[in-house]
């Protein structure tokens, strides 16, 4: 099987792990920087050019690019899909998951519970906004095209005002969301092929005034309840994602806070002591095989 990992560099940890797993299973794999491709459309069917040559269509595509190149890279994924490649994940699904508000809207419309959330551009009615997300502390998420969503935990009105003044002053929109309360857990579940294959509890030190998404003091392997597993799998289906991580706030009832179409593989493997990269490649094999059966029938 010919496998292409669409990534800026083969040295990126998750890209490297997926390439190692694909090679270990006997596949021909290469890393292709999506920004090195040229998409040509016109009288002929669309085609991709790389290094002045037509790019050969792979059997399987693994999109692993950051949000700051997504606007350029997603059409490349869509073109490869149109040429017959199977992709983990599809271009449309990645596009929805990259936009936090669209992702939450999609989940809510499919009956997946999400945290109380408001979109803010004007901080004048700050108290009203805070009341709509169940009061302080609140999580402020910056809607910016960066590799990771910038997140701040604000525990006072003063820190919230300062945070909003800074990000809104730069012209960015922000999403304000209810935060994790005492007694609740911040879980991340990896879903592959519609099934939860790994789960961790993300633990941060109490009293931290601000932190970035993905920066936690430690990840602890955990066994989620059947309800939480079902919720994560429902969220993945709602977003049409074959591979994703689902962030779940677990308390009296569980809610999905975010879905990531490009989860960090090595961190989850280290915490869970599982070969997750091989599970992802195995799912790709199943999709390619199913397409071959469909084509022959």
Buried (B, 14 or more C-beta within 10 A) or exposed (E): BBBBBBBBEBEBEBBBBBBBBBEEBEBEBEBBBBEEBEEEEEEEEBBBEBEEEEBEBBBBBBBBBBBEBBEEBBBBBBBBBEBEBBBBBBBBBBBBBBBBEEBBBBBBEEEBBBBBBBEBEEBEEBEEBBEBBBEBBBBBBBBBBEEBBBBBBBBEEEBBEBBBEEBBEEEBBBBBBBBBEEEBBBBBBBBBBEEBBBBBBBEBEEEEEBBEBBEBEEBBBBEBEEEBBEBBBBBBEBBBBBBBBBBBBBEEEBBBBBBBBBBBBBBBBEBBEBBBBBBBBBBBBEBBEEBEEEEEE
